[in-house]
Amino acid sequence: MDKGQGLFTRGKSWTSIPDGLVGLRHVFPDNDYGVTTGVLTKQSGYDVECVLVQNQTGGTVTKGLAYKFDWSGSDALKAVSAVAAANEVADGIADEHLATTVPSNSYFWLVRRGPTEVTTANATEIAAGDPIMTAAGGKIVEALSAETGTVFGRMMAPTSAADTLYRAYVDFTNVRAGAAVPLLTNVTAATITLTRAAHGNHVITLNRAAGITVTLPAATGSGVCYTFYTGTTVTSNNNIIQVADASHIMQGTAWMAQDGGDTLVAFETSGTSDTMTMNGSTKGGIIGDRIDLIDVASNQFCVQAWLQGTGTEATPFSAAV
């Protein structure tokens, strides 16, 4: 079998190449190019688009880190420099099959689109399917809490450790500098199921007079906060916020302003609380209400709510899942 020798293989770097080849684009099958004998192992049915570039970082290039094109001279799109800071616009990932680091001024394949391996910046779990963006040093973090940044791909496998290579699908061919990561979700449908990637550390506005049922993602101890704002007072049914399954609980307090005067009443969760129900009157659900739910541990959310009530105020907490 032809494994693609010479320049048309991955996992290697070259101190020199024929004239005119720097900047060459090539599409490789997603194989394991670390195999030295026998048939290459197919890793997926995807293609991997790469560009042949020169290391002009001033140091060595390390596999699985993000790098950017050097736009300072005539070799733009052909030479790369280091990604130094978080949120920088990167242009590709150094070939994850490299056996060693790439010396200064040597040539290597930079992955532009397709499956590759990226290096995590910290031990915070990133779930498979979650979007990713650059961190300092060309490493990656989950793109969920930054106000601005450049999302360039999604994880293909969950992460659990820092400075470790994990599979991801990347696409640097359509990256927009400073692309905003949305920080507010306006909900008008009767139901919504949240995900950490799409809604973590964001504001979720509840805007339906007939009520909305919200299902939280699983709690893992990520520290992610889900903030809810009541934009429309409930006039029928309820606003309901519930956990993913019966193994989860909420722990905390709801503070409710009484309509009879400048007084406040507080309601604590029980050991089994897993649902908040706001009915637009005695249990909150009035425009201006705010609820914070923080993923503090496996199967556990910390809840703090600032609500308004009418009539005889009552606890919004129950065990209903």
Stockholm file with secondary structure:
# STOCKHOLM 1.0

chainA/1-321         MDKGQGLFTRGKSWTSIPDGLVGLRHVFPDNDYGVTTGVLTKQSGYDVECVLVQNQTGGTVTKGLAYKFDWSGSDALKAVSAVAAANEVADGIADEHLATTVPSNSYFWLVRRGPTEVTTANATEIAAGDPIMTAAGGKIVEALSAETGTVFGRMMAPTSAADTLYRAYVDFTNVRAGAAVPLLTNVTAATITLTRAAHGNHVITLNRAAGITVTLPAATGSGVCYTFYTGTTVTSNNNIIQVADASHIMQGTAWMAQDGGDTLVAFETSGTSDTMTMNGSTKGGIIGDRIDLIDVASNQFCVQAWLQGTGTEATPFSAAV
#=GR chainA/1-321 SS CCCCCTTSSSSCCBSCCCTTCTTCEEEEEEEETTCCSSSCEEEEEEEEEEEEEEECSSSCBCTTCEEEECTTSTTTTTEEEECCSTTCCCCEEECTTCSSCBCTTCEEEEEEEEEEEEEBSSSSCCCTTCEEEECGGGCEEETTSCSBCCEEEEESSCCCSSSCEEEEEEECTTCCTTCBCCCEEEECSSEEECCHHHHTTEEEEECCTTCCEEECCCCBSCCCEEEEEECSCCCSSCEEEECSSTTCEEEEEEEEECTTSSCEEEEECCTTCCEEEECSBTTBCCTTCEEEEEEEEBTEEEEEEEEECCSSCCCCEECCC
#=GC SS_cons         CCCCCTTSSSSCCBSCCCTTCTTCEEEEEEEETTCCSSSCEEEEEEEEEEEEEEECSSSCBCTTCEEEECTTSTTTTTEEEECCSTTCCCCEEECTTCSSCBCTTCEEEEEEEEEEEEEBSSSSCCCTTCEEEECGGGCEEETTSCSBCCEEEEESSCCCSSSCEEEEEEECTTCCTTCBCCCEEEECSSEEECCHHHHTTEEEEECCTTCCEEECCCCBSCCCEEEEEECSCCCSSCEEEECSSTTCEEEEEEEEECTTSSCEEEEECCTTCCEEEECSBTTBCCTTCEEEEEEEEBTEEEEEEEEECCSSCCCCEECCC
//
